[in-house]
């Protein structure tokens, strides 16, 4: 049951508890209890809105950084990752396999601000041995949501 509630919340966190209960054919009290348990156990850490940046007055600049790091003895990658994810500019940070150990999403008001963050703050952290920076030019889909409007309107018709 917990996974079904999570599935509904993942697709739309604003779904009313009454609607979740109706879809799953359970009592509203059971839904409320499930959500409370998910939040208390830190399975659900927060709720986010997906925002179309093109609709904002000032569109933020998002940098995607591949970060090479030298793992620390007895601490591995965790200590360096913590130093990085604590910066307010860092919106996401992931440990990866491959040549670059960390994937970091950084947001700033301008290209220069993001570039300065990379060169003056990130690259100077002890253990960071290299970076590769990409900038998002346009978002098509984020967290399962199509940015341009109704996903169904953009699909091609299937004919026999």
N, C-alpha and C positions, 0 to 999 in steps of 0.2 A: 504494500500500500504506500509506503514511504516513497518508493521510486516513482510511483504514478503521480503523487502530489508534487514531487520534485520536477517531473517532466512538464507538468502544467505551469508551475512557477517559472521554469526556465524559458518557456515560450512566451509567457506574459506574466510578469511578477505582480501586475495589478489585478489579476483575476480575483474577483471577490470569493471569499470562503464559501459562500452559498453556491456559487457557480461550480467550484471545484467539487463540492459535496454532490451536486446534481450530476455532474459528469461521471463521478466515480460510484454513484448510488450508495453513498454513506451519509451519516449524520454530520451536520456542520460542526458539532462539538468534537467529532473525531478528526476532522480536518484541522480545526484550531489546535488540538492536542498534538497532531503530527507536526504542524508548523512550529509550534512552541518547542518541541523536542529537537527538531532540525536546527533551530536557532541556538538553543541551549548547548547542543553538542558541537556547535561550530561547523556543522555540515553546510548550513546556509550562513554566509558571512555578511551578506549585504544584498541590496537590490539596486540595480542600475537602469538608467534610461539609455536607449540607443538614440543618439542625436545626429541628425544630418548636418555636417559642418557647413555645407553650402548654403544653409538657411540662416546661418549666424551673421551678425554684422561684421565681425572680424573672425575669419577662419583660422584656427590654430594650426601651427606647423607641427607635424608628427614625424619624428625621426625613428627609424628602426635600426638598432645598433647590434651588430654582431661583435661580441667582446671576447677576445682571447685572454685567458687568465692562467696564472700558474697556481695550482692548488696549494694551500698551506698545509704544512705538516700537522697532523692530528685534527685539523679543522676542515680539510678539503676545500670545497668551493663556497661553503655556507657563509663564512666570515666576509669574504670579498663580496658575495652577492648581497649580504645585509648592508654593507657600506654603500652599495649602489642603490638598492631599492629604497633606502631611507631618504634619498633626495626627493624633494617635492615634484621635481620635473619628471621623475620616473613614474610612469603609469602602470607598467607591467614589466616583470622580470622572470625569465624562465631559464632553468638549467637544461642544456641540450647535449646530445651526443654529437660527435664530429669535431671538426677543426676549431670551431668557435664554441666555447663552453656556455656562454650566456647570450640570451636574446633579450634585448631591453628596448622597450617602447618609451620614448621621451616626447613630451609635449611642451611647446613654447610659443610665445606670441609671434616670433619671427624666425626666419632661417638663421639669421645671425645669432639669435639667442640660443637656439639648439646647437649650432656649431660651437659656440663659446662653451656651452656646458660640456660638450664632448672633449674639446681640447684643453680646457682649463680645470675641469673638475673630475671628469671620469678618467681620462687618460693618465692623470697624475696619481691615481690610487695605486699604492704598492701592490703588486701582483697582477695588475692589468698590463699585458704585454702587447696588445694590439687591438685595434677597432676597425670596423668597416661600417660606414653609415649609409643608409638609404633614406630617402624622403618619400612620404606618401603624396602622390600627385592627385589621386582621386579615389574615393571609396565607392565600390560597387555593392558590397554586401559586408555587414558586420554583425557578428553574433546571431547569424541566421536571418537577419533583416536586410532586405534589398533597399538600397538607398534611393533609387530612382522612383519609387512608388510601388504600385501593385505588381508583384512578381508574376502573377498569372497573365497580366496584360502583355508581358514581354516574351512569353513563350510562343514558339511557332506552332501553328495548327498541325496536328498529326492526321495524315490522310492514308487510307488503305492503298 
